[in-house]
Amino acid sequence: MVWANGNFQKLPENYLFTDIARKVAEYQAAHPDADIIRLGIGDVTRPLPGSVIAALHSAVDEMGEAATFRGYGPEQGYTFLRQAVLENEYKPRGVTLELDEIFISDGAKSDTGNFTDLFGSGNIIAIPDPVYPVYLDSNIMSGHGGKQEITGEFSRIRFLPCLEENNFQPETPRRRVDIIYLCSPNNPTGTAMTFDQLRAWIEYALRYESLILFDAAYERYITQDGIPHSIYEIEGAERCAVEFRSYSKTAGFTGTRCSVTVVPKSVTARIREGGTVSLNKMWLRRQCTKFNETPYIVQRAAEAVYSPEGSREVDENIRYYLRNAAAIRSCFETMGCRVFGGVNSPYIWLKTPEGMGSWEYFDYLLQKYNIVGTPGAGFGACGEGYFRLTGFGTAESTEKAVARLLA
């Protein structure tokens, strides 16, 4: 019999959203007439923009002709899309990158998890709490968490408490850590880091020669000034940070799958044999071995996002979701709850009323109002007593949910 990766046994039995789906299915089976409104998992509901659909059709037609057919593409992504990313995402913000520092992939979730392949043993890893579960789970799967203590904590994981009193922003630790996960605008809290807050992390990483893994999947939702859309807007980040971006929540690619990862050549890591190695070269080598590129038709679709029409359509969809988020936020404020997010992010983060636990409040909303959200405890210990809702529903379902809650 083969040996299994024992690190999987250190994980909770189910992924957070699997547990939610099971509970909702059980409730629906017991109450078949219930009209359940799902404001929990962060999936989009608007269709792909028209310009994206047109680009998909055109690319499919190309694949049907011998002269324009494409087989295996470059693992790093086609030049046309990487150039579009450079010209539209970075140059307007004063960020200088080289084309071979940009990688096209099939999702920020995939890449943030897969990037752990590059880590050696013995790193101390800092992860905000609460935060997107993939950061922690992928490191545990890869054996980077270290020894699991009786308490369930891991010897090489350092959690960074994100508390209401510090507006849910992680603070730099007093001691050195090697790898730091940051997400801004944040999932689940919906809060975003200012230039000064992110600059403090850059200074910390440069001082201790640490690596920052910066998840910018929701940067297109930023509406306020003074908030960076890319970590590379801050001097020095090109020497200590890798950035992940996504088309999923901006252009509706949750079912199409396309993302961008930026690995500057100046970001390096030590090797035990002595010296340093370029993470850019390591990531390219990893992708060439384990990844067969995002489909050509999908990359053409992503390129269309940067056309004048595509950009207008994406902005319209984002405004749509932000209007939903604003309606949910206003609703819970009217109900007397302490509410965060929903301004620079599609996520609303609220304090559960009357001392309810996160899962207790989940059951309460489901059973009384037939509304599904996400318990804050699923994002980490500091998420207990909080709850996440999203603006990704339809306007009609959001209005219906608000009406139920305020009735």
URVENFEN-V996997 format. One record per backbone hydrogen bond with DSSP energy under -0.5 kcal/mol. NH is the residue of the N-H (numbers start at 1). CO is the residue of the C=O. Records with the same first field share a line. If there is no record, write none. Layout:
NH = CO + CO
This chain:
6 = 4
8 = 5
9 = 6
10 = 7
11 = 8
18 = 15
19 = 15
20 = 16
21 = 17
22 = 18
23 = 19
24 = 20
25 = 21
26 = 22
27 = 23
28 = 24
29 = 25
30 = 26
31 = 27
34 = 31
36 = 34
37 = 370
38 = 36
39 = 37 + 372
43 = 41
49 = 251
53 = 49
54 = 50
55 = 51
56 = 52
57 = 53
58 = 54
59 = 55
60 = 56
61 = 57
62 = 58
63 = 59
64 = 60 + 61
65 = 62
68 = 65
69 = 65
77 = 74
81 = 78
82 = 78
83 = 79
84 = 80
85 = 81
86 = 82
87 = 83
88 = 84
89 = 85
90 = 85 + 86
91 = 86
93 = 90
94 = 91
95 = 90
96 = 94
97 = 95
101 = 98
102 = 99
103 = 261
104 = 76
105 = 259
111 = 107
112 = 108
113 = 109
114 = 110
115 = 111
116 = 113
117 = 114
118 = 115
119 = 116
123 = 120
125 = 123 + 156
126 = 179
127 = 158
128 = 181
129 = 160
130 = 379
131 = 379
132 = 187
135 = 132
136 = 132
137 = 133
138 = 134
139 = 135
140 = 136
141 = 137
142 = 138
143 = 140
144 = 139
145 = 139
146 = 143
149 = 147 + 153
152 = 149
155 = 147
156 = 145
157 = 154
158 = 125
159 = 157
160 = 127
161 = 159
162 = 129
163 = 161
166 = 163
167 = 164
168 = 163
169 = 166
178 = 124
179 = 124
180 = 211
181 = 126
182 = 213
184 = 215
186 = 191
188 = 186
190 = 186
195 = 226
198 = 194
199 = 195
200 = 196
201 = 197
202 = 198
203 = 199
204 = 200
205 = 201
206 = 202
207 = 203
208 = 204
209 = 205
210 = 205
211 = 178
212 = 240
213 = 180 + 211
214 = 212 + 242
215 = 182 + 213
216 = 214 + 244
219 = 216
221 = 218
222 = 219
227 = 224
233 = 230
234 = 231
235 = 233
237 = 234
239 = 236
240 = 237
241 = 237
242 = 212
243 = 262
244 = 214
245 = 260
247 = 258
251 = 247
252 = 248
253 = 247
254 = 248
255 = 252
256 = 253
257 = 253
259 = 105
260 = 245
261 = 103
262 = 243
263 = 101 + 261
264 = 241
267 = 264
268 = 266
269 = 277
271 = 275
274 = 271
277 = 269
279 = 267
280 = 267
282 = 278
283 = 279
284 = 280
285 = 281
286 = 282
287 = 283
288 = 284
289 = 285
290 = 286
291 = 287
299 = 295
300 = 296
301 = 297
302 = 298
303 = 299
304 = 300
305 = 301 + 302
306 = 303
307 = 304
311 = 307
312 = 308
313 = 309
314 = 310
315 = 311
316 = 312
317 = 313
318 = 314
319 = 315
320 = 316
321 = 317
322 = 318
323 = 319
324 = 320
325 = 321
326 = 322
327 = 323
328 = 324
329 = 325
330 = 326
331 = 327
332 = 328
333 = 329
334 = 330
335 = 331
336 = 333
337 = 332
339 = 337
340 = 349
342 = 347
344 = 190
348 = 389
349 = 340
350 = 387
351 = 338
352 = 385
355 = 352
356 = 353
361 = 357
362 = 358
363 = 359
364 = 360
365 = 361
366 = 362
367 = 363
368 = 364
369 = 365
370 = 365 + 366
371 = 365
372 = 37
374 = 388
376 = 386
378 = 375
379 = 376
380 = 377
383 = 380
384 = 381
386 = 383
387 = 350
388 = 374
389 = 348
390 = 39
391 = 346
398 = 394
399 = 395
400 = 396
401 = 397
402 = 398
403 = 399
404 = 400
405 = 401
406 = 402
407 = 403 + 404
